[in-house]
Each structure stands twice: as C-alpha cells, then as structure tokens.
Amino acid sequence: MTGRDLAVFWRRRVRRLLPASLLVLGVTAVATRIVAPASRWEDTAAQIISSALYVQNWTLASGSVDYLAAENAASPVQHFWSLSVEEQFYLVWPVLFFAVFYLAARLRWSRTTSAQMLVGGVFAISLAYSIYATAFTPASAYFVTPTRMWELAAGGLVATFAASRTAREARSWDSLLAWAGIAAIVAAGVLYSGSTPFPGYTALLPVAGTAAVIWADAQQRHSPTQVLKQAPVRVLGDLSYSVYLWHWPLIVLVPYVSGGSLSLWDKCFILALTVVLSWLTKKFVEDRFRTAPRGQKLSSTFLAATAGMVVVVLLGVGQIAEVRHRSDVSAGQVAALSQEGNECFGAAALANTAAGCSAEPSGPVTPAPEAAINDKSDAYADNCWSFEPTFEEHPVCTYGSGPTRVALVGNSHAGHWLPALQALADERGWTITTYLASACNATDARLKFSTAEAGAGCAEWGKWVLQETSGDAYDLVVTSERVARPVEGAPGGAGNLAAAAAGYESYLKKWASSGTRVLVLKDTPNPLATTGSVPDCLSLHEPDYAACSGTVGQWHQPDPLSQAAAKLKLPSIATANMDKYFCSSGRCQSVIGNVVVYFDGHHMTSTYARTLAPYLKDVIERSLR
C-alpha cells in the first residue's frame, strides 16, 4: 500500500459522494431562501456550511446539549450528520491500514491477521466508548464520530474474516443466518422508540443483523437473497444514496409550501418527487462523475471538489450575511421605537389602552423575526447557565453594582426576566446576581432526566443555590420556573404537577425559615402548543400577526411554583402575576406594541422583557419593603 493508493481511494470516495451531495446542498440553500421563513435562514445556512465541510455531526452534537436548540425546527440538511460520520471515518480508516500494513511488513506479520487486529481493536474501543457515552452524555453521543466508528468497523470485520472462510463454511446455515439477520433489523425497527438509548449496546441488534445478512451471502432457494435480488429492490438500492440525500429536505420544506403539517397528499407528493429527483441525480450526476476519465490527474478531482465545496459554503455565508444585515437594521428600529415618548411600545401598549394604544398586533414588528430568534438575555452570551449532563459547573453572573442585592433563581423561564431586572438595576442602583440552570429546577423534588447523573447533578445544583441565597445573602430572591422535567417516580398529568408543587413548597419553606425574602413571578403564557416557534409563525403569516395569537386557555401554563407560594401564604414569600401584559380581552398575542414577544415557542425576547421593567419595578419594590 502506497501513498498513491491512499489518494486513489480518496478520489473514488470524492467522485462517488461529493457531486450529488453538493448539488443537493446547493439546491436546498436556494429553496430554503425561497420558501422557508426568514427566521430559519441563518440556522439552515450554518448547517449547510457544516454539511459541505462534512462536520455536520459535530455541529448537531454541540446543539443537542442546548435546551433551546433542541426545540428548534428541523433543519433540511440535518440528515447529513451520518454522511459526515462516514466521511470522517473513511478519511482516517485507510491511513490506519497504511500504518498497520507498513508495520506488518517490517515485522513480517500476516497482513490478514494485522487487518483483523486493527479492525477488531477499533470495533472494541469504539463500542466501549459508545456504551459509556450513551449512558452519560446521550444527547451528543448520538452524533459524534467515536461512538459510531464501531458500526462501520463491523463491516470491516465481516470483510476481513469472510476472506478466510472455506467454501464449505460459506454454504452452511447461510440461509438461516441471513433470515435471522433480517429479523434482527426488523425487530429493532419495531421495538425501538425515541426513548431507547442509542447507539450504545442497543445498536448491536441492527448492526449485528446487517452484518449477518452480508456475512451469509446466502444463495439457497429459500434465502432472502431471492427477494433482495429482484429488479425493484435492486433499482431502489441503486437509487438509495440519492434517495437519502433528497428525501429529508423535501420533508422539511414542503410543509412551508403546503401550509402546515404533512397531509397524505403531501407525503405521496414527497415520495414521488424523491424518486424522480433521485433517478435524475443517479443518471446525470452520480453515474456521470463516478469514474475519472482515463489519464486524468489525481489532483483534478480534489480541486474540483474543493471548488464545489467553496461554492456551497459561499451560498451559506451569503445567506448568513443577509440575515445579519437585516438584524442590524432591526436593531436600529428597536432603538428608534423605544425612545422615551413612545407610549405604546411593547408592554406599554397593554398598560396604556386608555391613551389610545391598541392591543391588536399591527404595523412593522421589531425585532424582525429573523433577528428575534437571537434576541435573548445576556445570560446566554455570558454563559450564566449550569448545563447537563452533570450540572457540575455553577456559574454566577453579576449585573450592576448598587447596594440593593437581588438574586435571580431558576431555569430559562427565570433567565428571560433578566433584561427587565438589568434595566431596573441601572435605574434604581441594584445589583443582580444570577443562579440559572438549563431545564433544571430549584426544588426539593427529584426530577427525571435521561441519566441518573443528570438527575443527581440537578438536585445538587438546587441545594447549592439554596445555600448561596438563604438568609441575608440578598435583599430579595426573584424566581420563576417552567416545569420542564417530570418528577421522578410521580404519575403523569395532575399527579406530576402535585409532586412538583410539593417539592416547591418544601424548598420555599427552607428559604422562609432562613429569613430570605422571595418574589415568585408566575410563569409567562406559553404559545408553543398552538403557535410553535413565534418567529417562524410571524414570518409565515406576515402581516397577519393575529394568526400567531391564542386564547388565554390555550396559552395557560401550569405553574406549581406559584401555586405552592400562594398556598403557603408566608409573609416573606410574595407572588406576582404579570399576565395582563401578555393577554387582553381573552387573547394572548405574539406581537404587543410592535414588539415580538417570544424568541422561540415560550421564551421572552430581550426587547419585550425590557419593556416590562416599569411594571415589574413596583412589584419588586413592594417585596423589598
């Protein structure tokens, strides 16, 4: 094996995969710009760039541990994560073989034995890490390359050990083994669900089943090969790569054209269009570029591939630049509209209806939907959060430097009040200190997470917050939370809410017994169930923003924390309900006073939170007194 052999191998991979994948990425970039809401442009463009550079799996892995990112709409190119894993594997795989064969030649080892040892070692190490990572960091473990290498190495085991089989061995039990392999694949498809830990040891079933089918290569009369070699199956196999590339962008983008969820007709259309596009791509792209012309230099393929990747990356960069420009323009509009004297800006529109402000959404909105998705509190940019998988880090952020000390405690539904508190800190001379965790609650109730370590870490974070904020550490603790996780061991529905309230009662009593003053802010109305992502909804329905509203009943959010505080009736525990600044005349709006209220499905934009500062001030000052 020589360096040229490596280059030839990589050239075959490039010519086989890149022309079709870059075509689909380019078409998807253009289609997203045309049919998708503006709020989805930047994220999709970033993922297209990652896909073109074959690092999409790492991009998704980094976002999978982000509670907010997990609620984003599906990207039309997120399926490129598996192709990224494959290409990263095949970038390293031949280099490992090159090194092992070089060593085997020097030590006079058998090349076959050396290959088997290499493949077996990669398989064992990767599988062990996959089991570990799936147990302790399941969100990112699904995507990262080290947890998936063993699945690809399984094919190497089949190839290296199959070469040593005798003809007699190859005929024995092949048909039965092949059917057993297919049964294992079907069983995984039927029995596994979204709650199944994966990849880890559970991936052994479909991987072993696939390896068994390939290993058997059964040709007997009653073997599955008799079915698999039929023309329709072979044709689908020939189109499979292009089907893989085209199906997901269509599934994600077609609803933006058809007006909502996928109907039966939409699904039939997607199926037919996928087959047509796949056939065209196979015939005019895959087959056209698969084989290098005789005598062509090796470098020509790599130069052409680089040029294609650059074009796709530039499409993504251009889209991101457009969104950033729109965001800058929107920021200027925010500054202009929020100047003193605008009595109907943001929450003031509901507070000043007597002055002629309208509760109905109309006119231009700010921030623009594509800018609203990034209009978050400083807690995100300043990394003020404790995160899964262990909640071991306990960051604390401080804003302002006044003598009045206020602690902000809770999960993301506490964090979205930070801009209002910062405005008050500047005005009133307060110091705001944050104790925030993503999707973890400050409670005595043990919450259920995907791993025991996360549950224990969240509980420890809650104990640490109580210790840090109790007594006279702060003049006031402001807290608000969304019940994002079920209580461990509690029944669903009302039973879970009761268990959550009990956990809060116990926690609040501990604050009260230490002399801590606490203000519980009722959780904000939640548009997620009816509207989904508010910026997406506004982009799709512009200028009919009322289409993104809902009734008070629809947007009502059960709030065990406020219920517990009201039930206790302790003098040091105050409560506040700010719903009147979100809902009026029985309806809750996504746009109030020309301001977009939410940056996703249920978190306030920083802009709207700041407009609530004047109305939050009186509530906090009463609690301080």
C-alpha positions as CSV (number, residue, x, y, z in Angstrom):
1,M,0.0,0.0,0.0
2,T,1.5,3.3,-1.1
3,G,0.6,7.0,-0.7
4,R,-0.8,6.9,-4.2
5,D,-3.1,4.1,-3.2
6,L,-4.5,6.3,-0.5
7,A,-5.0,9.2,-2.9
8,V,-6.8,6.8,-5.4
9,F,-9.0,5.6,-2.6
10,W,-10.0,9.1,-1.6
11,R,-10.5,10.1,-5.2
12,R,-13.1,7.3,-5.6
13,R,-14.9,8.4,-2.4
14,V,-14.9,12.1,-3.6
15,R,-16.2,11.2,-7.1
16,R,-18.8,8.8,-5.7
17,L,-20.3,11.1,-3.0
18,L,-19.5,14.8,-3.4
19,P,-21.1,15.7,-6.7
20,A,-24.6,14.6,-5.6
21,S,-24.3,15.8,-2.1
22,L,-23.1,19.3,-3.1
23,L,-25.9,19.5,-5.7
24,V,-28.5,18.8,-3.0
25,L,-26.9,21.2,-0.6
26,G,-26.9,24.0,-3.2
27,V,-30.5,23.4,-4.2
28,T,-31.6,23.2,-0.6
29,A,-29.8,26.5,0.2
30,V,-31.7,28.3,-2.6
31,A,-35.0,26.5,-1.8
32,T,-34.8,27.5,1.9
33,R,-34.3,31.1,1.0
34,I,-37.4,31.0,-1.2
35,V,-39.9,29.0,0.8
36,A,-38.8,28.8,4.4
37,P,-39.5,31.6,7.0
38,A,-36.7,34.2,7.4
39,S,-36.3,33.1,11.0
40,R,-34.9,29.7,9.7
41,W,-32.4,31.1,7.2
42,E,-29.4,31.6,9.4
43,D,-29.5,28.3,11.2
44,T,-30.1,26.4,8.0
45,A,-27.2,28.3,6.2
46,A,-24.9,27.4,9.1
47,Q,-25.8,23.7,8.9
48,I,-25.4,23.7,5.1
49,I,-21.8,25.0,5.6
50,S,-21.2,22.3,8.2
51,S,-22.6,19.7,5.8
52,A,-20.5,20.9,2.9
53,L,-17.4,20.6,5.1
54,Y,-18.5,17.2,6.5
55,V,-18.7,18.3,10.1
56,Q,-22.4,18.4,10.5
57,N,-22.5,15.7,13.1
58,W,-20.3,17.8,15.4
59,T,-22.5,20.8,14.8
60,L,-25.6,18.9,15.8
61,A,-23.7,17.3,18.8
62,S,-22.9,20.8,20.1
63,G,-26.5,21.9,19.7
64,S,-28.0,18.7,21.1
65,V,-27.0,19.6,24.6
66,D,-28.5,23.1,24.3
67,Y,-32.0,23.0,25.7
68,L,-33.1,25.9,23.5
69,A,-31.6,24.4,20.3
70,A,-33.4,21.2,21.0
71,E,-36.7,23.0,20.4
72,N,-35.7,24.5,17.0
73,A,-37.5,23.4,13.9
74,A,-35.8,20.6,12.0
75,S,-33.1,21.6,9.6
76,P,-33.5,20.4,5.9
77,V,-29.9,19.2,6.0
78,Q,-29.6,17.6,9.5
79,H,-29.5,14.1,7.9
80,F,-26.1,14.9,6.6
81,W,-24.7,14.1,10.1
82,S,-24.5,10.4,9.1
83,L,-22.7,11.2,5.9
84,S,-20.3,13.4,7.9
85,V,-19.5,10.5,10.2
86,E,-18.9,8.2,7.3
87,E,-16.5,10.5,5.5
88,Q,-14.6,11.3,8.7
89,F,-14.3,7.5,9.2
90,Y,-13.0,6.9,5.7
91,L,-10.6,9.8,6.0
92,V,-8.9,8.1,8.9
93,W,-9.6,4.4,8.1
94,P,-7.2,3.9,5.1
95,V,-4.4,5.8,7.0
96,L,-4.7,3.3,9.8
97,F,-4.4,0.5,7.4
98,F,-1.5,2.1,5.7
99,A,0.3,2.4,9.1
100,V,-0.6,-1.2,10.1
101,F,0.5,-2.7,6.8
102,Y,3.7,-0.8,6.9
103,L,4.4,-2.1,10.4
104,A,3.3,-5.7,9.4
105,A,5.8,-5.6,6.5
106,R,8.6,-4.5,8.8
107,L,7.8,-7.2,11.5
108,R,6.8,-9.8,8.9
109,W,3.3,-10.3,10.3
110,S,0.4,-11.6,8.2
111,R,-1.4,-8.8,6.5
112,T,-4.7,-10.5,7.1
113,T,-4.1,-11.0,10.8
114,S,-2.9,-7.4,11.1
115,A,-6.0,-6.2,9.4
116,Q,-8.2,-8.3,11.7
117,M,-6.4,-7.0,14.8
118,L,-6.8,-3.4,13.6
119,V,-10.5,-3.7,12.7
120,G,-11.2,-5.6,15.9
121,G,-9.4,-3.1,18.0
122,V,-11.3,-0.1,16.5
123,F,-14.6,-2.0,16.9
124,A,-14.0,-2.9,20.5
125,I,-12.7,0.6,21.6
126,S,-15.4,2.5,19.8
127,L,-18.2,0.2,21.0
128,A,-17.0,0.5,24.6
129,Y,-16.9,4.3,24.3
130,S,-20.3,4.3,22.6
131,I,-21.9,2.4,25.6
132,Y,-20.2,4.8,28.1
133,A,-21.1,8.0,26.2
134,T,-24.7,6.9,25.6
135,A,-25.1,6.3,29.3
136,F,-23.6,9.5,30.5
137,T,-23.9,12.1,27.6
138,P,-26.7,10.6,25.5
139,A,-27.6,13.8,23.6
140,S,-24.2,14.3,22.0
141,A,-23.3,10.6,21.9
142,Y,-25.9,10.1,19.1
143,F,-23.9,12.2,16.7
144,V,-20.2,12.1,17.5
145,T,-17.8,10.0,15.4
146,P,-16.1,8.0,18.1
147,T,-19.5,6.5,19.2
148,R,-20.3,5.4,15.6
149,M,-16.9,4.1,14.3
150,W,-17.6,0.5,15.6
151,E,-20.8,0.4,13.4
152,L,-18.6,1.0,10.3
153,A,-15.8,-1.2,11.6
154,A,-18.4,-4.1,11.8
155,G,-18.3,-4.1,8.0
156,G,-14.6,-4.4,8.1
157,L,-14.8,-7.4,10.5
158,V,-17.2,-9.1,8.0
159,A,-14.8,-8.4,5.1
160,T,-11.6,-9.5,6.8
161,F,-13.0,-12.6,8.4
162,A,-15.1,-13.6,5.5
163,A,-12.0,-13.8,3.4
164,S,-10.7,-16.7,5.5
165,R,-13.9,-18.8,5.3
166,T,-13.8,-22.1,3.3
167,A,-16.3,-22.8,0.6
168,R,-17.9,-25.4,2.8
169,E,-18.3,-23.0,5.7
170,A,-19.8,-20.4,3.3
171,R,-22.6,-22.9,2.5
172,S,-23.5,-24.0,6.0
173,W,-26.6,-22.4,7.6
174,D,-26.3,-19.3,5.4
175,S,-30.0,-19.0,4.6
176,L,-31.0,-19.3,8.3
177,L,-28.3,-16.8,9.3
178,A,-29.5,-14.3,6.7
179,W,-33.1,-14.6,7.8
180,A,-32.1,-14.2,11.4
181,G,-30.2,-11.0,10.4
182,I,-33.2,-9.6,8.7
183,A,-35.4,-10.5,11.7
184,A,-32.9,-8.6,14.0
185,I,-33.2,-5.5,11.7
186,V,-37.0,-5.6,11.7
187,A,-37.1,-6.2,15.4
188,A,-35.0,-3.0,16.1
189,G,-37.3,-1.0,13.8
190,V,-40.4,-2.2,15.6
191,L,-39.3,-2.4,19.2
192,Y,-37.0,0.7,19.4
193,S,-38.5,4.1,20.1
194,G,-37.3,7.6,20.7
195,S,-36.7,6.7,24.4
196,T,-34.4,3.8,23.5
197,P,-30.8,4.7,24.5
198,F,-28.9,4.8,21.2
199,P,-26.3,4.0,19.8
200,G,-24.7,2.1,22.8
201,Y,-25.4,-1.5,23.2
202,T,-28.9,-1.3,21.7
203,A,-27.3,-0.6,18.3
204,L,-25.7,-4.1,18.4
205,L,-29.1,-5.6,17.3
206,P,-29.5,-3.8,13.9
207,V,-25.7,-3.7,13.3
208,A,-25.3,-7.5,14.0
209,G,-28.4,-8.2,11.9
210,T,-26.9,-6.3,9.0
211,A,-23.5,-8.0,9.4
212,A,-25.2,-11.4,9.5
213,V,-27.0,-10.7,6.2
214,I,-23.8,-9.6,4.5
215,W,-21.7,-12.4,6.0
216,A,-24.2,-15.1,4.9
217,D,-24.4,-14.0,1.3
218,A,-26.9,-16.8,1.0
219,Q,-27.8,-18.1,-2.4
220,Q,-30.1,-21.0,-1.5
221,R,-33.6,-21.3,-2.8
222,H,-35.3,-20.1,0.3
223,S,-32.8,-17.5,1.3
224,P,-33.7,-13.7,1.5
225,T,-31.3,-13.2,-1.4
226,Q,-34.1,-14.5,-3.7
227,V,-36.2,-11.5,-2.7
228,L,-33.4,-9.0,-2.5
229,K,-32.1,-9.6,-6.0
230,Q,-35.5,-8.8,-7.6
231,A,-35.4,-5.9,-10.0
232,P,-37.4,-3.4,-7.9
233,V,-35.2,-4.0,-4.9
234,R,-32.1,-3.6,-6.9
235,V,-33.3,-0.4,-8.5
236,L,-34.1,1.1,-5.1
237,G,-30.7,0.0,-4.0
238,D,-29.1,1.8,-7.0
239,L,-31.1,5.0,-6.1
240,S,-30.6,4.7,-2.3
241,Y,-27.8,7.3,-2.0
242,S,-29.8,9.9,-3.9
243,V,-33.0,9.0,-2.0
244,Y,-31.1,9.5,1.2
245,L,-29.9,13.0,0.0
246,W,-33.3,14.3,-1.3
247,H,-35.9,12.9,1.0
248,W,-35.3,15.0,4.1
249,P,-35.1,18.4,2.5
250,L,-38.4,17.7,0.9
251,I,-40.0,16.5,4.2
252,V,-38.8,19.7,5.9
253,L,-39.5,22.3,3.2
254,V,-42.8,21.1,1.6
255,P,-44.9,22.0,4.6
256,Y,-43.8,25.6,4.2
257,V,-45.4,25.5,0.8
258,S,-48.4,23.3,1.6
259,G,-49.3,25.4,4.6
260,G,-48.7,23.2,7.7
261,S,-48.3,19.6,8.7
262,L,-47.8,16.9,6.1
263,S,-51.1,15.6,4.7
264,L,-51.4,12.2,3.0
265,W,-51.2,14.0,-0.4
266,D,-48.1,15.9,0.7
267,K,-46.5,12.6,1.7
268,C,-47.4,11.0,-1.7
269,F,-46.0,14.0,-3.5
270,I,-42.8,13.9,-1.5
271,L,-42.4,10.2,-2.2
272,A,-42.9,10.6,-5.9
273,L,-40.7,13.7,-6.2
274,T,-37.9,11.9,-4.2
275,V,-37.9,9.0,-6.6
276,V,-37.9,11.4,-9.7
277,L,-35.1,13.6,-8.3
278,S,-33.1,10.5,-7.2
279,W,-33.3,8.9,-10.6
280,L,-32.2,12.2,-12.3
281,T,-29.4,12.6,-9.9
282,K,-28.3,9.0,-10.3
283,K,-28.3,9.2,-14.1
284,F,-26.9,12.7,-14.7
285,V,-24.7,13.2,-11.6
286,E,-23.7,10.0,-9.8
287,D,-23.0,8.0,-13.0
288,R,-21.6,10.9,-14.8
289,F,-18.9,11.7,-12.2
290,R,-18.3,8.3,-10.6
291,T,-15.4,7.3,-12.8
292,A,-12.4,9.5,-13.6
293,P,-11.6,10.0,-17.2
294,R,-8.6,7.9,-18.3
295,G,-5.3,9.8,-17.8
296,Q,-6.8,12.5,-15.6
297,K,-4.5,13.7,-12.8
298,L,-5.5,12.8,-9.3
299,S,-5.3,16.5,-8.3
300,S,-8.1,17.4,-10.7
301,T,-10.7,15.6,-8.7
302,F,-9.7,17.2,-5.4
303,L,-9.5,20.7,-7.0
304,A,-13.0,20.3,-8.5
305,A,-14.3,19.0,-5.2
306,T,-12.8,21.9,-3.3
307,A,-14.3,24.4,-5.8
308,G,-17.7,22.8,-5.3
309,M,-17.5,23.0,-1.6
310,V,-16.4,26.6,-1.7
311,V,-19.5,27.5,-3.9
312,V,-21.8,25.8,-1.3
313,V,-20.1,27.5,1.6
314,L,-20.3,30.9,-0.1
315,L,-24.1,30.3,-0.6
316,G,-24.3,29.7,3.2
317,V,-22.1,32.7,4.1
318,G,-24.1,35.0,1.8
319,Q,-27.4,33.9,3.5
320,I,-25.9,34.5,6.9
321,A,-24.7,37.9,5.8
322,E,-28.2,38.9,4.6
323,V,-29.7,37.8,8.0
324,R,-27.1,39.7,9.9
325,H,-27.8,42.8,7.8
326,R,-31.5,42.6,8.5
327,S,-30.8,42.1,12.2
328,D,-28.7,45.3,12.2
329,V,-31.5,47.2,10.6
330,S,-33.9,45.7,13.1
331,A,-31.7,46.8,16.0
332,G,-31.8,50.4,14.7
333,Q,-35.6,50.2,14.6
334,V,-35.7,49.0,18.2
335,A,-33.5,51.9,19.3
336,A,-35.8,54.4,17.4
337,L,-39.1,52.9,18.6
338,S,-38.0,52.6,22.2
339,Q,-37.1,56.2,22.7
340,E,-38.9,58.0,25.5
341,G,-42.3,59.4,24.5
342,N,-43.5,56.2,22.6
343,E,-46.3,55.4,25.0
344,C,-47.4,52.3,23.0
345,F,-44.1,50.4,22.7
346,G,-44.1,46.8,23.9
347,A,-45.9,46.1,27.2
348,A,-47.0,49.8,27.4
349,A,-49.5,49.1,24.6
350,L,-51.5,46.9,27.0
351,A,-50.8,49.2,30.0
352,N,-51.9,52.4,28.2
353,T,-55.0,51.3,26.3
354,A,-56.8,54.4,27.8
355,A,-54.2,56.6,25.9
356,G,-55.3,55.1,22.6
357,C,-52.8,52.2,22.4
358,S,-54.2,49.2,20.5
359,A,-54.0,45.6,21.9
360,E,-54.2,44.2,18.4
361,P,-50.9,43.5,16.6
362,S,-50.3,45.6,13.5
363,G,-47.7,47.5,11.6
364,P,-44.0,46.7,11.4
365,V,-42.6,44.4,14.1
366,T,-39.3,44.7,16.0
367,P,-37.0,42.8,16.2
368,A,-37.6,41.4,12.8
369,P,-38.5,37.6,13.1
370,E,-35.1,36.6,11.8
371,A,-33.5,38.8,14.4
372,A,-35.9,37.9,17.2
373,I,-34.6,34.3,17.4
374,N,-31.3,35.7,18.7
375,D,-32.9,38.5,20.9
376,K,-32.1,36.7,24.2
377,S,-31.0,37.8,27.6
378,D,-27.3,38.4,28.3
379,A,-27.3,35.2,30.4
380,Y,-26.8,33.3,27.1
381,A,-23.9,35.3,25.7
382,D,-22.3,35.5,29.2
383,N,-22.5,31.7,29.8
384,C,-24.5,32.1,33.1
385,W,-26.1,28.6,32.9
386,S,-25.5,25.3,34.6
387,F,-26.0,22.5,32.0
388,E,-26.5,18.8,31.5
389,P,-25.1,16.2,31.6
390,T,-24.0,16.7,35.2
391,F,-24.7,20.3,36.2
392,E,-21.3,20.3,37.8
393,E,-20.4,23.8,36.9
394,H,-22.3,26.5,38.8
395,P,-21.6,29.8,37.0
396,V,-22.8,33.0,38.6
397,C,-23.2,36.3,36.7
398,T,-23.5,39.8,38.2
399,Y,-25.0,42.9,36.6
400,G,-24.9,46.3,38.2
401,S,-23.1,47.5,41.3
402,G,-25.7,49.1,43.6
403,P,-26.3,48.4,47.3
404,T,-29.6,46.6,46.8
405,R,-28.8,43.0,46.1
406,V,-31.2,40.9,44.1
407,A,-30.7,37.2,43.2
408,L,-32.4,35.7,40.1
409,V,-33.0,32.0,40.5
410,G,-34.5,29.3,38.3
411,N,-34.4,27.8,34.8
412,S,-34.7,29.5,31.5
413,H,-38.1,31.0,32.5
414,A,-36.3,32.9,35.2
415,G,-33.5,33.8,32.8
416,H,-35.8,35.6,30.4
417,W,-36.7,38.1,33.1
418,L,-33.0,39.2,33.3
419,P,-33.3,42.1,30.8
420,A,-36.1,43.7,32.8
421,L,-34.1,43.4,36.0
422,Q,-31.0,44.8,34.3
423,A,-33.0,47.9,33.3
424,L,-34.1,48.3,36.8
425,A,-30.6,47.8,38.2
426,D,-29.4,50.7,36.0
427,E,-32.3,52.9,37.1
428,R,-32.6,52.0,40.8
429,G,-29.0,51.2,41.7
430,W,-29.4,47.4,42.2
431,T,-27.0,44.5,41.8
432,I,-28.5,41.5,40.0
433,T,-26.8,38.1,40.6
434,T,-28.0,35.0,38.6
435,Y,-28.3,31.4,39.7
436,L,-29.6,29.8,36.5
437,A,-29.7,26.2,35.2
438,S,-31.0,25.0,31.8
439,A,-34.0,22.6,32.2
440,C,-33.3,22.1,35.9
441,N,-35.5,23.5,38.7
442,A,-34.7,24.9,42.1
443,T,-36.8,22.4,44.1
444,D,-36.7,19.6,46.6
445,A,-38.4,17.3,44.1
446,R,-36.1,14.9,42.3
447,L,-36.5,15.5,38.6
448,K,-36.3,12.7,36.0
449,F,-33.6,13.1,33.3
450,S,-32.2,10.8,30.7
451,T,-29.4,9.7,33.0
452,A,-29.2,9.3,36.8
453,E,-26.1,11.5,36.8
454,A,-28.1,14.5,35.4
455,G,-30.8,14.0,38.0
456,A,-28.3,13.9,40.8
457,G,-26.5,16.9,39.4
458,C,-29.7,19.0,39.1
459,A,-30.6,18.1,42.7
460,E,-27.2,19.2,43.9
461,W,-27.4,22.4,42.0
462,G,-30.7,23.2,43.7
463,K,-29.1,22.5,47.2
464,W,-26.2,24.8,46.3
465,V,-28.5,27.6,45.2
466,L,-30.4,27.4,48.5
467,Q,-27.2,27.5,50.4
468,E,-25.9,30.5,48.4
469,T,-29.1,32.6,48.6
470,S,-30.5,31.9,52.0
471,G,-30.5,34.3,55.0
472,D,-29.3,37.8,54.4
473,A,-27.2,36.9,51.4
474,Y,-29.6,39.0,49.3
475,D,-32.2,41.6,49.9
476,L,-34.6,39.7,47.6
477,V,-34.6,36.5,45.6
478,V,-36.7,36.6,42.4
479,T,-37.6,33.2,41.0
480,S,-39.8,31.9,38.2
481,E,-39.7,28.5,36.5
482,R,-41.3,26.3,33.9
483,V,-41.8,22.6,34.8
484,A,-39.6,21.3,32.0
485,R,-39.0,17.8,33.6
486,P,-41.3,15.3,35.2
487,V,-40.8,14.5,38.9
488,E,-39.1,11.1,39.3
489,G,-41.5,8.4,40.4
490,A,-44.6,10.6,40.1
491,P,-47.6,9.7,37.9
492,G,-48.2,11.8,34.8
493,G,-50.6,14.7,34.5
494,A,-52.1,16.1,37.7
495,G,-50.1,13.7,39.8
496,N,-46.8,15.1,38.4
497,L,-48.0,18.7,39.0
498,A,-48.9,17.9,42.6
499,A,-45.5,16.3,43.2
500,A,-43.8,19.3,41.6
501,A,-45.8,21.7,43.9
502,A,-44.8,19.6,46.9
503,G,-41.2,19.9,46.0
504,Y,-41.5,23.7,45.7
505,E,-43.4,24.0,49.0
506,S,-40.6,22.3,50.8
507,Y,-38.0,24.5,49.1
508,L,-39.8,27.8,49.7
509,K,-40.2,26.9,53.4
510,K,-36.4,26.5,53.7
511,W,-36.0,29.9,52.2
512,A,-38.6,31.4,54.5
513,S,-37.2,29.7,57.6
514,S,-33.8,31.3,56.9
515,G,-35.3,34.8,56.7
516,T,-35.0,35.1,52.9
517,R,-37.4,37.4,51.1
518,V,-38.6,35.8,47.9
519,L,-40.7,37.1,45.0
520,V,-42.3,34.3,42.8
521,L,-43.2,35.5,39.3
522,K,-46.0,33.5,37.8
523,D,-44.8,31.7,34.6
524,T,-45.5,33.5,31.4
525,P,-48.2,32.4,28.9
526,N,-46.9,29.6,26.6
527,P,-47.7,29.8,22.9
528,L,-45.8,26.6,22.0
529,A,-48.9,24.3,21.8
530,T,-50.8,26.5,19.2
531,T,-48.1,28.6,17.5
532,G,-44.8,26.7,17.7
533,S,-41.9,29.0,17.1
534,V,-43.2,32.5,17.2
535,P,-40.6,34.0,14.8
536,D,-41.4,31.2,12.3
537,C,-45.1,31.9,12.7
538,L,-44.7,35.6,12.2
539,S,-42.5,35.1,9.1
540,L,-45.0,32.8,7.5
541,H,-48.1,35.0,8.3
542,E,-46.8,38.5,7.8
543,P,-48.6,40.9,8.1
544,D,-51.4,38.9,9.7
545,Y,-49.8,38.6,13.1
546,A,-53.1,37.9,14.8
547,A,-52.8,34.4,13.2
548,C,-50.0,33.8,15.8
549,S,-52.2,34.6,18.8
550,G,-54.1,32.2,21.1
551,T,-56.7,32.3,23.8
552,V,-55.8,32.6,27.5
553,G,-56.9,29.0,28.0
554,Q,-54.7,27.7,25.1
555,W,-51.7,29.5,26.4
556,H,-52.2,28.8,30.1
557,Q,-49.1,27.2,31.6
558,P,-49.5,25.1,34.8
559,D,-47.3,26.7,37.4
560,P,-46.7,24.6,40.5
561,L,-44.2,27.1,41.9
562,S,-46.7,29.9,42.0
563,Q,-49.4,27.5,43.3
564,A,-47.0,26.4,46.1
565,A,-46.2,30.0,47.1
566,A,-49.9,31.0,47.2
567,K,-50.8,28.0,49.3
568,L,-48.1,28.7,51.9
569,K,-49.1,32.3,52.5
570,L,-45.8,33.1,54.2
571,P,-45.1,36.8,54.9
572,S,-41.6,36.6,53.3
573,I,-42.9,34.8,50.1
574,A,-44.6,37.2,47.7
575,T,-46.1,36.4,44.3
576,A,-46.8,38.4,41.2
577,N,-48.9,37.7,38.1
578,M,-47.8,39.7,35.0
579,D,-50.2,38.0,32.6
580,K,-52.1,41.3,31.9
581,Y,-49.0,42.4,30.0
582,F,-49.3,39.4,27.7
583,C,-53.0,38.9,27.3
584,S,-56.0,41.2,26.8
585,S,-59.7,40.5,26.3
586,G,-59.2,36.8,26.5
587,R,-56.4,36.6,23.9
588,C,-52.7,36.4,24.1
589,Q,-50.5,37.9,21.4
590,S,-47.1,37.1,19.9
591,V,-46.7,40.8,19.0
592,I,-47.5,43.5,21.5
593,G,-46.9,47.2,20.9
594,N,-44.9,46.4,17.7
595,V,-42.5,44.1,19.7
596,V,-42.1,40.4,19.1
597,V,-42.8,38.8,22.5
598,Y,-41.0,35.5,22.2
599,F,-37.8,34.4,20.6
600,D,-38.9,30.8,20.2
601,G,-42.0,29.0,21.4
602,H,-42.1,30.2,25.0
603,H,-39.1,32.4,26.0
604,M,-39.4,36.2,26.0
605,T,-37.3,38.3,23.7
606,S,-34.9,40.6,25.5
607,T,-36.6,43.6,23.9
608,Y,-40.0,42.7,25.2
609,A,-38.7,41.9,28.7
610,R,-37.1,45.3,28.9
611,T,-40.5,46.9,28.2
612,L,-41.9,45.1,31.3
613,A,-39.3,46.8,33.6
614,P,-41.6,49.8,34.6
615,Y,-44.4,47.4,35.6
616,L,-42.1,45.0,37.4
617,K,-40.4,47.8,39.4
618,D,-43.4,48.4,41.7
619,V,-43.8,44.7,42.4
620,I,-40.1,44.3,43.3
621,E,-40.0,47.4,45.5
622,R,-43.1,46.3,47.4
623,S,-41.3,43.0,48.0
624,L,-38.1,44.8,49.2
625,R,-40.2,46.9,51.6
